[in-house]
Amino acid sequence: MHPTQPTHPTHPTHPAVRPRATALSERVPAPDLARGALLLFICLANVHHYLYARPAGVRGYPAAGAMSALDRVVTVLQTSLADARAFPMFSILVGYGTWQLVRRRLGTGTTPPEVRRLLRRRGAALLAVGALHGVLLFSGDIAATYGLLLVLLAGTLAAPRARGLVVLAVTGTVLAGAAGLTVALPGAEDAAALTSVTQETVPAALLTRAVEWGSATLLQPLLVFGAVAIGALAARRGLLDDPARHRRTLLAVGAGGVALSAAGGLPLGLLAAGAWETGTTGTLLAGGLHALTGYAGGAGYAALAGFVVVSASRRGGFGAPGRVLVALGRRSLSGYLGHSVVFAALLPASALGLGAELGVAQAALLAAGTWLLLLLGAAALERTGGRGPAEVLLRRLTYGRPR
């Protein structure tokens, strides 16, 4: 049987072994390459939410009148290429990695009920990590959202048939597009701004972040469950496990998805930058198109990573930049939490308060610099063979103490 086909043995052919995390040397490189590279876009997509002390605009950006010309250019680029494009890719890879885990565990003789329990333990662990991240650092946390989805959808993600995943993928894509329409609602600009970054005392910031995080964790699953299902469907075909076999598909999805995403994000980017004036209907369409094509961008970025792996293998392997990106991707949860540590220390009013002074372009430079620091940290851990601290914690909470 081809390794990418789903296997649900009724009678295990070999004894079940104690669950363990996948060794670093056993990981498929394409998803890690995508995670390492797109953590830059996560940094860019999140940093502008820390900017305050000016009127709020579209998607948490400052109002166009409070931006410089360079800020407007950066806003258009980020809205078209990064905002609501990076987290769909990470969501797709959560679904992809979940099916890899399911297939691997079933292959070692673990029963389907035990696999579902393992997924729920992992989900509960992610939920706990996300709660700490959301309350202590950044209320727009996404880790808890993934954890909640693993708990709720464990049965569907581990099911022998893909029918339920198809329903989730279609429904979730439609809902994500519909959610983008809310950008045109009255008060949407103020709702997108994070009140927690404006709080001047640590206790007030903690309390406000807790409220914001709770609201986000209840609503965000509606935006990403479709992408998680798409990733699980892709994993059943092994698109990133054996990218050489699917090279043409990956190139088509990669090039087409990224191009469609950039084009679909441009109208909202122009609105956010004040370069296009339109009425409510135009704003509705721009918001819906931005959200819907974000799924295309997420799939496109993941597919391009697979295509790059094929190209690198034909040249004899990754060069130093590719190896460093993979190293960060292997520690993407630590990188994700790490970027929030930097931002939370520098930008909110309860910390150094730089968020009141930096423009969008300056904040983007800070985001890029933070990503470079994450790359350096990941490279240092890769040389010693060490996992990221968040990965160690998640592994311990999921699998227990190693024996």
C-alpha positions in Angstrom: 0.0 0.0 0.0 1.3 3.5 -0.9 2.4 5.3 2.3 0.2 8.3 1.5 -3.0 6.2 1.5 -5.1 6.2 4.7 -4.7 3.0 6.7 -7.0 2.0 9.5 -6.1 -1.6 10.4 -8.8 -3.5 12.2 -6.2 -5.9 13.7 -2.7 -4.3 14.2 0.0 -6.2 12.4 2.5 -5.3 15.0 2.2 -4.4 18.7 1.3 -0.8 19.6 4.2 1.3 20.9 4.1 4.1 23.3 3.3 7.4 21.4 6.3 9.7 20.8 6.9 12.9 19.0 8.5 12.6 15.5 12.3 12.8 15.6 13.7 15.9 13.9 15.5 13.8 11.4 12.2 12.1 10.4 10.3 15.3 9.6 9.2 16.1 6.1 11.1 19.2 5.0 8.5 21.1 2.9 6.1 22.0 5.7 9.0 23.1 7.9 10.4 25.2 5.0 7.0 26.9 4.6 6.7 27.6 8.3 10.1 29.0 8.7 9.7 31.4 5.7 6.1 32.4 6.5 6.9 33.3 10.2 8.2 36.5 8.6 4.7 37.2 7.3 3.2 36.3 10.7 5.5 38.9 12.3 4.5 41.5 9.6 0.8 40.7 9.9 0.8 41.0 13.7 3.1 44.0 14.4 0.8 46.7 13.2 -1.8 45.6 15.8 0.6 47.0 18.4 0.5 50.5 16.9 -1.8 52.9 18.9 -2.2 56.6 19.8 -3.7 57.4 16.4 -7.1 56.9 14.8 -7.9 53.3 13.8 -8.3 52.2 10.2 -8.9 49.0 8.2 -7.9 45.7 9.7 -6.1 47.3 12.7 -3.9 49.6 10.7 -3.7 53.2 11.6 -6.1 55.4 9.6 -4.7 56.4 6.2 -4.6 60.1 7.3 -2.2 59.1 10.1 0.3 57.4 7.8 3.2 58.6 5.7 3.5 57.8 2.0 5.9 55.0 2.8 3.6 53.6 5.5 0.8 53.5 2.8 3.0 51.5 0.4 3.9 49.0 3.1 0.2 48.7 4.1 -0.8 47.8 0.6 2.0 45.2 0.3 1.3 43.6 3.7 -2.5 43.5 3.1 -2.0 41.9 -0.3 0.7 39.4 0.6 0.7 38.7 4.3 -2.5 39.7 6.2 -4.9 36.7 6.3 -2.5 34.8 4.0 0.0 33.5 6.5 -2.3 32.1 9.1 -4.4 30.1 6.5 -1.1 28.5 5.4 -0.2 27.6 9.0 -3.8 26.3 9.4 -3.4 24.1 6.3 -0.1 22.8 7.7 -1.8 22.1 11.1 -4.3 19.8 9.2 -1.4 18.3 7.2 0.6 17.5 10.2 -2.4 16.1 12.0 -3.0 13.5 9.3 0.7 12.6 9.3 0.4 12.0 13.0 -2.8 9.9 12.5 -1.2 7.8 9.7 2.0 7.2 11.7 0.2 6.1 14.8 -2.2 3.8 13.0 0.8 2.3 11.2 2.4 1.4 14.6 -0.8 -0.4 15.7 -2.5 2.3 17.7 -6.3 1.8 17.6 -8.5 4.6 16.2 -10.0 5.5 19.6 -6.4 5.9 21.0 -5.5 8.1 18.1 -8.4 10.3 18.7 -7.5 10.6 22.4 -3.9 11.5 21.4 -5.2 14.3 19.1 -7.4 15.6 21.9 -4.5 15.6 24.3 -2.4 17.5 21.8 -5.3 19.9 21.3 -5.7 20.5 25.0 -1.9 21.1 25.3 -2.0 23.7 22.5 -5.1 25.3 24.1 -3.1 25.7 27.4 -0.1 27.1 25.6 -2.3 29.4 23.6 -4.1 30.7 26.7 -0.8 31.6 28.3 0.4 33.3 25.1 -2.9 35.2 24.7 -3.1 36.5 28.2 0.5 37.3 28.8 1.7 38.5 25.4 -0.7 38.8 22.5 -4.5 38.5 22.6 -4.7 37.6 18.9 -3.2 34.2 19.6 -3.9 31.4 17.1 -2.3 28.4 18.9 -5.4 28.0 21.2 -7.6 28.1 18.2 -5.8 25.2 16.7 -5.9 23.4 20.0 -9.6 23.9 20.2 -10.1 22.6 16.7 -8.1 19.5 17.4 -10.3 18.7 20.4 -13.5 19.3 18.6 -12.6 17.7 15.2 -10.5 14.8 16.3 -13.0 12.3 15.1 -13.3 13.9 11.6 -9.6 14.4 11.2 -8.8 10.8 12.1 -11.8 9.3 10.2 -11.0 6.6 7.6 -13.0 8.4 5.0 -12.5 12.0 3.8 -16.1 12.9 3.3 -16.4 14.9 6.5 -13.2 16.8 5.7 -14.6 17.8 2.3 -17.7 19.2 3.9 -15.6 21.1 6.4 -13.3 22.4 3.7 -16.1 23.8 1.6 -18.1 25.1 4.5 -15.1 26.7 6.1 -14.0 28.4 2.9 -17.4 30.0 2.5 -17.5 31.1 6.1 -14.0 32.6 5.8 -15.1 34.7 2.8 -18.3 35.8 4.6 -16.3 36.8 7.6 -14.3 39.2 5.5 -17.5 41.1 4.8 -17.5 42.4 8.4 -14.8 44.9 7.5 -17.7 47.1 6.2 -19.7 47.0 9.4 -20.1 50.2 11.4 -17.3 50.4 14.0 -15.2 47.7 12.3 -12.1 49.9 12.6 -12.3 50.3 16.3 -13.2 46.6 16.8 -10.0 45.5 14.9 -7.8 47.7 17.3 -6.4 46.0 20.4 -7.4 47.9 23.5 -4.9 45.9 25.5 -1.9 47.6 23.9 -3.1 51.0 25.1 -3.3 50.0 28.8 -0.6 51.7 30.8 -0.4 49.3 33.7 0.5 45.6 33.6 -2.6 44.4 35.6 -4.9 46.4 33.3 -3.2 45.0 30.2 -3.4 41.5 31.5 -7.1 41.8 32.2 -7.9 43.4 28.9 -5.8 40.8 27.0 -7.7 38.0 28.8 -11.0 39.4 27.6 -9.7 39.9 24.0 -8.2 36.5 23.9 -11.4 34.8 25.1 -13.4 36.5 22.4 -10.8 35.7 19.7 -10.6 32.0 20.7 -14.3 31.7 20.3 -14.5 33.4 16.9 -11.3 32.4 15.2 -12.1 28.7 14.7 -14.7 29.8 12.2 -12.0 31.5 10.1 -9.6 28.6 10.0 -11.3 25.2 10.3 -11.8 25.0 6.5 -8.0 25.5 6.0 -7.3 22.8 8.6 -9.5 20.4 6.6 -7.9 21.4 3.3 -4.5 20.5 4.9 -5.7 17.1 6.1 -7.1 16.4 2.6 -3.7 17.4 1.0 -1.9 15.1 3.5 -4.0 12.1 2.4 -2.6 12.6 -1.1 0.9 13.1 0.3 1.4 16.3 -1.7 4.3 17.5 0.5 5.5 14.1 1.6 6.5 13.2 -1.9 6.8 16.6 -3.7 8.7 15.3 -6.6 5.8 13.1 -7.6 3.4 16.1 -7.4 5.8 18.7 -8.8 3.4 20.0 -11.5 0.5 20.2 -9.1 2.5 22.1 -6.6 3.8 24.6 -9.2 0.3 25.2 -10.5 -1.2 25.6 -7.0 1.7 27.7 -5.8 1.9 30.1 -8.7 -1.8 30.4 -9.2 -2.7 30.6 -5.5 -0.2 33.3 -4.7 -1.1 35.4 -7.7 -4.8 35.1 -7.0 -4.2 36.0 -3.4 -2.1 39.1 -4.2 -4.7 40.3 -6.7 -7.6 39.6 -4.4 -5.9 41.4 -1.5 -5.1 44.5 -3.5 -8.5 46.3 -3.3 -8.6 46.1 0.5 -4.9 47.2 0.7 -5.7 50.2 -1.4 -8.7 51.0 0.9 -6.5 50.6 4.0 -3.9 52.9 2.5 -6.5 55.5 1.6 -5.6 55.2 -2.1 -9.1 54.1 -3.1 -12.4 55.6 -2.0 -15.5 53.5 -2.3 -18.9 53.0 -0.7 -20.2 50.3 1.6 -20.8 47.8 -1.3 -17.3 48.2 -2.5 -15.9 47.8 1.0 -18.0 44.6 1.4 -16.7 43.1 -1.8 -13.1 44.1 -1.0 -13.3 42.5 2.4 -14.9 39.3 1.2 -12.5 39.0 -1.7 -9.5 39.6 0.7 -10.6 36.8 3.1 -11.6 34.3 0.4 -8.4 34.7 -1.6 -6.4 34.4 1.6 -7.1 30.7 1.5 -5.7 30.6 -2.0 -2.6 32.3 -0.8 -2.2 29.9 2.2 -2.4 26.9 -0.2 -0.1 28.7 -2.7 2.7 29.4 -0.2 2.6 25.8 1.1 2.7 24.4 -2.4 5.6 26.7 -3.4 7.6 25.3 -0.4 7.1 21.8 -1.8 8.2 22.9 -5.2 11.3 24.5 -3.7 12.2 21.3 -2.0 12.0 19.4 -5.3 14.3 22.0 -7.0 16.7 21.9 -4.1 16.9 18.1 -4.2 17.9 18.3 -7.8 20.7 20.6 -6.9 22.0 18.3 -4.2 20.1 19.7 -1.2 19.4 23.0 0.5 21.9 25.8 0.8 22.6 27.6 4.1 19.5 29.9 3.8 17.2 26.9 3.2 18.6 24.9 6.0 18.1 27.9 8.4 14.5 28.3 7.3 13.8 24.6 7.9 15.5 24.8 11.3 13.1 27.6 12.3 10.1 25.7 10.8 11.0 22.8 13.0 10.6 25.1 16.0 7.8 27.2 14.6 5.8 27.3 17.8 8.8 28.6 19.7 9.3 31.2 16.9 5.7 32.2 17.1 5.8 32.7 20.8 9.2 34.4 20.5 8.0 37.1 18.2 5.3 38.0 20.7 7.9 38.3 23.5 9.8 40.9 21.5 6.7 42.9 20.5 5.2 42.8 24.0 8.5 44.0 25.5 8.8 47.0 23.1 5.5 48.2 21.8 2.6 48.3 24.3 1.9 51.3 26.6 2.5 49.0 29.6 6.0 48.2 28.4 8.3 50.6 26.4 5.4 52.1 24.5 7.1 52.3 21.1 3.8 51.4 19.5 2.7 55.0 20.0 5.7 56.3 18.0 6.5 53.8 15.2 4.9 54.1 11.8 3.8 51.1 9.8 7.0 51.0 7.8 9.2 51.2 10.9 7.1 48.5 12.6 7.6 46.3 9.5 11.4 46.7 9.9 11.1 45.7 13.6 9.1 42.6 12.4 11.8 41.7 9.9 14.5 42.1 12.5 12.6 40.0 14.9 12.3 37.2 12.3 16.1 37.4 11.7 16.7 36.9 15.4 14.4 33.9 15.4 16.4 32.4 12.5 19.6 32.9 14.4 18.1 31.2 17.5 16.8 28.3 15.5 20.1 27.8 13.7 21.9 27.7 17.1 19.5 25.0 18.3 19.9 23.1 15.0 23.6 22.8 15.5 23.1 21.2 18.9 20.2 19.1 17.8 17.9 20.7 20.4 14.2 21.3 20.1 12.6 24.7 20.7 11.4 25.3 24.3 7.7 25.5 23.3 8.1 22.2 21.3 9.6 20.5 24.4 6.7 21.7 26.5 4.1 20.6 24.0 5.7 17.3 23.6 5.7 16.8 27.4 2.1 17.7 27.7 1.0 15.5 24.8 3.2 12.4 25.3 4.2 12.7 29.0 7.6 12.4 30.4 10.0 10.3 28.3 10.9 6.9 29.7 
